[in-house]
């Protein structure tokens, strides 16, 4: 299109009493302090990647039975099966962590 070009960005000038005309407000007036992060056990941890539960399964004796799409199937010699979906770098969902935990408990008992 003809006649359309980049224009300089202009910001409105402030006429507030806390600072003079043409000066912006102080940073402390603009930025609100971040809420205090909980410490200790209250902090939520980052979810593990799918690769971590897979390593736990292989260490416990699970063998990869096959794969279809993003779903991986693992089976233990005791007959316990687990299916995990997602790539190695995807975050593990809580239900996947639970499935791995329960499978590890079932194959050891």
C-alpha positions as CSV (number, residue, x, y, z in Angstrom):
1,X,0.0,0.0,0.0
2,X,1.2,3.4,-0.8
3,X,1.5,6.1,1.8
4,X,1.7,3.7,4.7
5,X,4.9,3.8,6.6
6,X,6.3,3.3,10.1
7,X,5.3,6.0,12.5
8,X,7.1,6.9,15.7
9,X,5.4,5.8,18.9
10,X,4.4,8.6,21.1
11,X,3.4,8.3,24.7
12,X,1.0,10.7,26.3
13,X,2.6,13.2,28.6
14,X,1.6,13.1,32.2
15,X,0.3,16.2,34.1
16,X,0.2,14.4,37.5
17,X,1.3,16.5,40.5
18,X,3.9,13.8,41.6
19,X,6.2,14.6,38.7
20,X,6.6,17.4,36.2
21,X,5.1,17.5,32.7
22,X,6.8,15.3,30.3
23,X,8.2,13.1,33.0
24,X,6.8,9.6,33.5
25,X,5.7,8.3,36.9
26,X,8.3,6.8,39.2
27,X,9.0,3.1,38.6
28,X,7.8,2.3,42.1
29,X,4.4,4.0,41.2
30,X,4.0,1.8,38.1
31,X,5.3,-1.6,39.1
32,X,3.4,-3.4,41.9
33,X,5.6,-5.5,44.1
34,X,5.4,-9.2,43.4
35,X,3.5,-11.3,46.0
36,X,5.9,-13.2,48.3
37,X,6.6,-16.7,47.0
38,X,5.7,-19.5,49.5
39,X,8.7,-21.2,51.0
40,X,9.3,-24.8,52.0
41,X,6.7,-27.5,51.4
42,X,4.1,-25.0,50.2
43,X,6.1,-24.4,47.0
44,X,4.8,-26.5,44.0
45,X,7.6,-28.3,42.2
46,X,7.9,-28.4,38.5
47,X,6.4,-31.5,36.9
48,X,8.9,-34.0,35.7
49,X,9.4,-34.7,32.1
50,X,8.0,-38.0,30.7
51,X,11.6,-39.2,30.4
52,X,12.0,-39.4,34.2
53,X,9.1,-41.9,34.9
54,X,10.3,-43.9,31.8
55,X,13.7,-44.2,33.4
56,X,12.1,-45.3,36.7
57,X,10.1,-48.0,34.8
58,X,13.2,-49.3,33.0
59,X,15.2,-49.4,36.2
60,X,12.4,-51.5,37.8
61,X,12.6,-54.1,35.0
62,X,9.8,-52.8,32.7
63,X,10.4,-53.5,29.0
64,X,9.0,-51.3,26.2
65,X,6.4,-53.5,24.5
66,X,5.6,-51.1,21.6
67,X,4.6,-47.7,20.5
68,X,1.7,-46.3,18.6
69,X,1.9,-42.6,17.8
70,X,3.0,-40.8,21.0
71,X,1.8,-43.7,23.3
72,X,4.5,-46.0,24.7
73,X,3.6,-49.3,26.3
74,X,5.7,-50.9,29.0
75,X,5.2,-54.4,30.5
76,X,6.9,-56.0,33.5
77,X,7.6,-59.8,33.8
78,X,5.0,-59.9,36.6
79,X,2.3,-58.9,34.0
80,X,1.9,-55.2,35.0
81,X,1.3,-52.9,32.1
82,X,1.7,-49.1,31.8
83,X,0.9,-46.8,28.9
84,X,2.5,-43.3,28.8
85,X,1.7,-40.7,26.2
86,X,3.9,-37.7,25.1
87,X,7.4,-37.1,24.2
88,X,10.4,-37.3,26.5
89,X,10.5,-33.5,27.0
90,X,6.8,-33.1,27.6
91,X,5.7,-32.6,31.2
92,X,4.3,-35.6,32.9
93,X,0.6,-35.2,33.9
94,X,-0.5,-36.1,37.5
95,X,-2.4,-39.1,36.3
96,X,0.7,-40.4,34.5
97,X,2.8,-40.0,37.6
98,X,0.1,-41.9,39.5
99,X,0.0,-44.7,37.0
100,X,3.8,-45.1,37.2
101,X,3.8,-45.0,41.0
102,X,1.0,-47.6,41.2
103,X,2.7,-49.9,38.6
104,X,6.0,-49.8,40.5
105,X,4.1,-50.7,43.7
106,X,2.3,-53.6,42.0
107,X,5.4,-55.1,40.5
108,X,7.4,-54.9,43.7
109,X,4.7,-56.4,46.0
